[in-house]
């Protein structure tokens, strides 16, 4: 899976946003104004979950040398206030440097969906988000737009999926309006091809073990691997055993097939190993791990191994 998958999609979105009806403030010829950091408010929902503090320090050092190359984006509010659309790391870097103002592009709009579209485009054009964060962003945005939380929000998404599939017919005007908002957001962000694809990703993501979520956020594993490893929770093992298994599996850099095999052996070791195909995959995996260990051997150890293998052949 390409690490630039979401960044590429967001780049296409960014071009589309530039043609939208968001209007940049015309107060300055270069469309930029310097605003007080204290007057910048965060969005009404969480637009990010994992933040690398080290990257903010690095950015601060870069800004201290070269200045701010890319201004932040904000929406104008009342009473001289602004709402951040994009630029969290840049704002935090300015704070570290003791700066009280920052350059910003100001957008004039009352449309929440347009702001969310731009927020997603800006944030994910500049960063490579984890797949977990992408799902949570959409849920937080929908929660804000629909003014629903947890089970109510999931219920609306589930019904939107059923309406899309034709398994649910409804004349409920409020529900249809809510479903339209769900579809509009997914259309704007262009990450999920349908409500059903988002529903499946949401369901699987929210069911992930905390260790897997943390590994996804730190880019140690991808979603497809996490989903396979998460099936270890279906075993009758203790929570400690499951957690230890997941932590060790995360370090192994499994493929999907290897993760599936590892979980199947962990869940039902006695019956799974009786399968000839499973044994073949298991041996291939062990050989793969052995090759990694061989790469780390010095010349003396390699000679010993070579002598052993030669005697084995004879």
C-alpha positions in Angstrom: 0.0 0.0 0.0 1.4 3.4 -0.9 2.2 5.7 2.0 1.1 8.6 -0.2 -2.4 7.2 -0.9 -4.3 9.6 1.2 -1.9 12.5 0.5 -2.5 12.0 -3.2 -6.3 12.0 -2.8 -6.1 15.1 -0.7 -4.0 16.8 -3.4 -6.7 16.2 -5.9 -9.2 17.5 -3.4 -7.1 20.6 -2.8 -7.4 21.5 -6.5 -11.1 21.1 -6.4 -11.4 23.2 -3.3 -9.6 26.1 -5.0 -12.6 26.2 -7.4 -15.2 26.1 -4.7 -17.3 29.0 -3.5 -15.1 29.7 -0.5 -14.0 33.3 -0.8 -10.6 34.6 0.4 -10.6 37.9 2.3 -9.8 40.8 -0.1 -8.5 43.0 2.7 -5.0 42.7 1.5 -3.7 42.6 -2.1 -1.7 39.3 -1.4 -4.7 37.7 0.4 -2.7 37.4 3.6 -3.1 39.1 6.9 -1.2 38.8 10.2 -3.5 37.7 13.0 -3.1 37.3 16.8 -2.6 33.7 17.8 -4.7 34.3 20.9 -7.7 35.1 18.6 -7.5 31.8 16.8 -10.0 29.2 18.0 -9.8 25.4 17.4 -12.5 23.7 15.2 -15.6 22.6 17.1 -14.5 19.0 16.6 -11.2 17.1 16.8 -9.6 17.3 13.4 -6.5 15.3 14.4 -5.6 12.7 17.0 -1.9 11.8 16.7 0.6 14.7 16.8 4.3 14.2 16.7 5.8 16.7 19.2 9.2 16.2 17.7 8.0 17.3 14.3 6.6 20.5 15.8 10.0 21.3 17.3 11.7 20.6 14.0 9.2 22.8 12.3 9.9 25.6 14.8 13.6 25.4 14.1 12.9 25.6 10.3 10.6 28.6 10.8 13.2 30.4 13.0 15.6 30.1 10.0 13.5 30.5 6.9 10.3 32.1 8.3 6.8 30.8 7.7 6.6 29.7 4.0 3.0 28.4 4.0 0.5 30.5 5.9 -2.3 28.9 8.0 -5.9 28.9 6.9 -8.7 30.2 9.1 -12.4 31.1 8.9 -13.4 34.6 10.1 -15.7 34.6 13.1 -17.4 37.5 14.9 -15.7 39.9 17.3 -12.2 39.7 15.7 -12.0 35.9 16.2 -10.9 33.2 13.8 -11.5 29.5 13.5 -8.5 27.3 12.5 -9.0 25.4 9.3 -5.5 24.2 8.8 -2.2 24.9 10.5 -2.2 23.3 13.9 1.5 22.4 13.8 2.5 25.8 12.4 0.6 27.6 15.2 2.2 25.4 17.9 5.6 26.0 16.3 5.1 29.7 16.5 4.1 29.4 20.2 7.4 27.5 20.9 9.3 30.4 19.3 7.4 32.9 21.5 5.6 34.5 18.6 2.2 36.1 19.2 1.1 36.6 15.6 1.0 34.4 12.4 0.3 34.9 8.7 -3.0 33.5 7.7 -5.3 33.2 4.7 -8.8 34.2 5.8 -11.9 32.5 4.3 -15.3 34.1 4.5 -18.0 31.4 4.6 -20.8 30.2 6.8 -20.8 26.7 5.2 -19.5 24.1 7.7 -19.3 21.5 4.9 -17.0 23.7 2.8 -14.8 24.4 5.8 -14.6 20.7 6.6 -13.7 20.0 3.0 -10.9 22.5 3.0 -9.7 21.3 6.4 -9.4 17.8 5.2 -7.7 18.8 2.0 -5.2 21.1 3.7 -4.3 18.7 6.6 -4.0 15.6 4.5 -2.2 17.3 1.6 0.6 18.3 3.9 0.7 15.1 6.1 0.4 11.4 5.7 -2.4 10.5 8.1 -2.9 7.1 9.6 -5.9 5.2 8.3 -7.3 5.3 11.8 -7.1 9.1 11.9 -8.9 9.3 8.6 -11.9 7.4 9.9 -12.0 9.3 13.2 -11.9 12.6 11.2 -15.0 11.7 9.3 -16.8 10.5 12.4 -16.0 13.7 14.3 -17.0 15.8 11.3 -20.3 13.9 11.0 -21.0 14.1 14.7 -20.6 17.9 14.6 -22.7 18.3 11.4 -25.5 16.0 12.6 -25.3 16.9 16.3 -25.3 13.2 17.1 -22.9 11.1 19.0 -21.9 7.4 19.4 -24.8 5.0 18.9 -27.1 7.6 17.3 -24.4 8.6 14.8 -23.6 4.9 14.0 -27.3 4.3 13.5 -27.7 7.1 11.0 -24.6 5.8 9.1 -26.0 2.3 9.1 -29.4 3.5 7.8 -27.6 5.5 5.1 -25.9 2.4 4.0 -29.1 0.4 3.9 -30.8 3.2 1.9 -27.9 3.2 -0.5 -28.1 -0.6 -0.9 -31.9 -0.4 -1.4 -32.7 -2.6 1.7 -34.4 0.3 3.5 -37.2 2.6 2.3 -38.1 5.6 4.3 -40.2 8.8 4.0 -38.7 10.3 7.2 -37.7 13.8 6.1 -35.2 14.3 9.0 -33.5 11.0 8.4 -33.2 11.6 4.7 -31.7 15.0 5.4 -29.2 13.4 7.7 -28.4 10.8 5.1 -27.8 13.5 2.5 -25.2 15.1 4.8 -23.4 11.8 5.2 -23.3 11.4 1.5 -22.2 15.0 0.9 -19.3 14.7 3.3 -18.1 11.5 1.7 -18.4 13.1 -1.7 -16.4 16.1 -0.6 -13.5 14.2 1.0 -13.3 11.6 -1.8 -11.7 8.9 0.3 -14.6 6.4 0.5 -16.3 5.3 -2.7 -19.7 4.7 -1.0 -21.5 4.9 2.3 -21.1 1.1 2.5 -17.3 1.3 2.2 -17.1 3.9 4.9 -19.5 1.9 7.2 -17.3 -1.2 6.8 -14.1 0.7 7.5 -15.7 2.5 10.5 -17.0 -0.8 12.0 -13.7 -2.6 11.7 -11.7 0.4 12.9 -13.8 1.1 16.0 -13.4 -2.6 17.0 -9.6 -2.6 16.9 -7.6 -3.4 20.0 -5.9 -0.3 21.6 -2.5 -1.8 20.8 -3.4 -2.0 17.1 -4.8 1.6 17.1 -1.5 2.9 18.5 0.5 0.9 15.9 -1.7 2.3 13.1 -1.2 5.9 14.3 2.6 5.4 14.5 2.5 3.9 11.0 3.8 0.5 12.2 1.0 -1.4 10.5 -1.7 -0.8 7.9 -5.4 -1.2 8.3 -5.6 -4.6 6.5 -3.0 -6.1 8.8 -4.6 -4.6 11.9 -8.0 -6.1 10.9 -6.4 -9.6 10.6 -4.5 -9.3 13.9 -7.6 -8.0 15.7 -9.2 -11.4 15.2 -7.0 -12.6 18.0 -9.6 -11.0 20.3 -12.0 -13.8 19.3 -9.8 -16.4 21.2 -10.4 -17.6 24.7 -6.9 -16.3 25.8 -6.5 -13.8 28.6 -6.3 -10.1 27.9 -2.6 -10.1 28.8 -1.9 -13.0 26.4 -3.8 -11.3 23.6 -1.9 -8.0 24.2 1.5 -9.7 24.3 0.6 -11.6 21.1 -0.4 -8.4 19.3 2.6 -6.4 20.5 5.0 -9.1 19.2 3.0 -9.5 16.0 3.2 -5.7 15.3 7.0 -5.9 15.4 7.2 -8.8 12.9 6.0 -6.7 9.9 3.7 -9.4 8.7 2.0 -9.6 5.4 -1.8 -10.1 5.4 -1.4 -13.9 4.8 1.2 -14.1 7.6 -1.0 -12.2 10.0 -3.9 -14.4 9.2 -1.8 -17.5 9.8 -0.3 -16.2 13.0 -3.8 -15.4 14.4 -5.2 -18.8 13.4 -2.4 -20.6 15.2 -2.8 -18.4 18.2 -6.5 -18.9 18.4 -6.7 -22.7 17.7 -3.1 -24.1 17.7 -4.1 -27.8 17.9 -6.5 -27.9 15.0 -4.9 -25.3 12.7 -1.5 -27.0 12.6 -3.1 -30.1 11.2 -3.8 -28.4 8.0 -1.1 -29.1 5.3 -1.5 -25.7 3.7 -1.1 -24.0 7.0 2.0 -26.0 7.7 3.5 -24.9 4.4 2.8 -21.2 5.1 4.2 -21.6 8.6 7.4 -23.1 7.3 7.7 -20.4 4.6 7.3 -17.8 7.3 9.9 -19.4 9.6 12.4 -19.6 6.6 11.7 -15.9 6.0 12.5 -15.1 9.6 15.7 -17.3 9.4 16.9 -15.4 6.3 16.6 -12.1 8.3 18.7 -13.6 11.1 21.3 -14.8 8.5 21.7 -11.3 7.2 22.8 -10.2 10.7 25.5 -12.9 11.1 29.2 -12.1 11.0 31.7 -14.0 9.0 32.5 -16.5 11.8 28.9 -17.3 12.4 28.3 -17.7 8.7 31.1 -20.2 8.4 29.7 -22.2 11.3 26.3 -22.2 9.7 27.7 -23.2 6.3 29.6 -26.1 7.9 26.4 -27.3 9.6 24.3 -27.1 6.5 27.0 -28.9 4.5 27.1 -31.8 7.0 23.3 -31.9 6.9 23.3 -32.3 3.1 25.6 -35.2 3.3 
